[in-house]
C-alpha cells in the first residue's frame, strides 16, 4: 500500500506527472475514471476539468485527452463504469434476498439518489443532457434499458410465485420508472417534502399497492420498513 503525502496546508499532494511513464489502454482508462469520480465527488460535474482529472490520476492532460478526446466522452464512460459497479453490487445483494419483495426494495434503494447532490445521479443528469452521437445514444439506451430489465425480472418472479398481482409488465415498468425518476429529481433539487419523509419508503409503498394481489398472499407488505 502506497503512502500519500500532504502539502504544508494539509491538502493531499498531487502525484507528479512523469510523461515518460504514462499508463496506456485499460490501465489509463481505469485510472482516469477513478480520478474523475473522485473529482466529481468534490466539485460536481459542472466543475469537472480534464486538468483536474489528469492531476488526480498522475497523468498528463494530453494523455487524458488522447484516450477520451473530450470531457463529454469521459463522463459517458465514467457513467457506464459506475453503473456496472452498481449493478454488480445489486446482483450480489439480490442473490441474498429472501423474496421478490426484498428485491423490489433493493431495486428502489439502488435507483433513488442517496441524498441531495448524489454524485452518481448528478452524473446521470449531466450525461443525459448532452448531445450524443449514435454510439453514445446506444450506450445510454443500454444503461436505461438495464434498469427496466431488472425491474421486470423482479416483478415477473413475484408474479409467477403469486406474491405480486398479474400486472402488465411493460406498462407497469414505464409507470414505475417514471415515478422513480420524478422522485429522484425532487431529492436532487432538495424539495422540503423529503426532509422528514423517506422518498424510498414513499416509492416502495406506491409500488407495493399496485403489486399487491387481491385476496392472495401479501408478500410485499412491510418491505418499506426493511
JOFEN-V146709 format. One record per pair of residues at least 24 apart in sequence whose C-alpha atoms are under 8 Angstrom apart, sorted by the first residue. I is the first residue (numbers start at 0). J is the second residue. D is the distance in Angstrom with one decimal. If there is no record, write none. Layout:
[[I:J:D] [I:J:D]]
//
This chain:
[[13:54:6.3] [13:55:6.4] [13:57:7.4] [14:54:6.9] [14:55:7.0] [14:56:7.6] [14:57:5.1] [15:54:7.9] [15:57:5.9] [16:54:7.4] [16:57:5.1] [16:58:5.3] [16:59:6.2] [17:57:7.7] [17:58:7.2] [17:59:7.9] [18:58:7.3] [18:59:6.6] [21:58:6.3] [21:59:7.8] [21:62:7.5] [22:58:7.9] [24:66:8.0] [27:66:7.9] [28:66:7.3] [30:56:5.8] [31:56:5.9] [31:63:7.1] [32:73:7.6] [32:76:7.7] [32:77:5.4] [32:80:7.8] [35:77:7.4] [36:77:7.4] [39:118:6.6] [40:118:5.8] [43:118:6.9] [43:121:7.6] [44:121:7.0] [44:122:6.4] [44:125:7.1] [71:126:7.4] [71:129:7.5] [74:122:7.3] [74:126:6.7] [75:126:6.2] [75:135:7.5] [78:119:7.6] [78:122:6.7] [78:123:6.8] [78:126:7.9] [79:138:7.8] [79:142:7.2] [81:119:7.5] [82:142:7.6] [85:109:7.7] [98:157:8.0] [98:218:7.8] [99:153:6.0] [99:154:7.3] [99:156:6.7] [99:157:5.2] [99:162:7.6] [99:218:8.0] [99:219:7.8] [100:157:7.5] [100:218:6.3] [100:219:4.8] [100:222:6.3] [101:219:7.8] [101:222:6.3] [102:153:6.7] [103:150:7.5] [103:153:6.6] [103:154:7.8] [103:203:7.7] [104:203:6.4] [104:222:6.4] [104:223:6.8] [104:225:7.8] [106:150:7.2] [107:179:7.7] [107:199:6.5] [107:202:7.4] [107:203:6.7] [108:199:6.2] [110:179:7.3] [111:179:6.7] [111:180:7.8] [111:182:7.5] [111:183:5.5] [111:199:7.1] [112:183:6.0] [112:186:7.0] [112:187:7.2] [114:186:6.7] [114:187:7.0] [115:186:5.6] [115:187:4.4] [115:188:6.7] [115:189:5.8] [116:187:5.5] [117:187:7.1] [121:187:7.9] [147:172:6.3] [147:173:8.0] [147:176:7.5] [161:212:7.6] [161:215:7.4] [161:216:7.2] [162:211:7.5] [162:212:6.8] [162:215:7.5] [162:216:5.9] [162:217:6.3] [162:218:5.3] [162:219:7.3] [163:210:4.9] [163:211:5.5] [163:212:5.4] [163:217:7.7] [163:218:7.5] [163:219:7.6] [164:209:7.5] [164:210:4.9] [164:211:5.5] [164:212:4.2] [164:213:7.2] [165:210:7.8] [165:212:7.6] [166:210:7.2] [175:206:7.1] [178:202:7.6] [199:223:7.6] [200:224:7.2]]
//
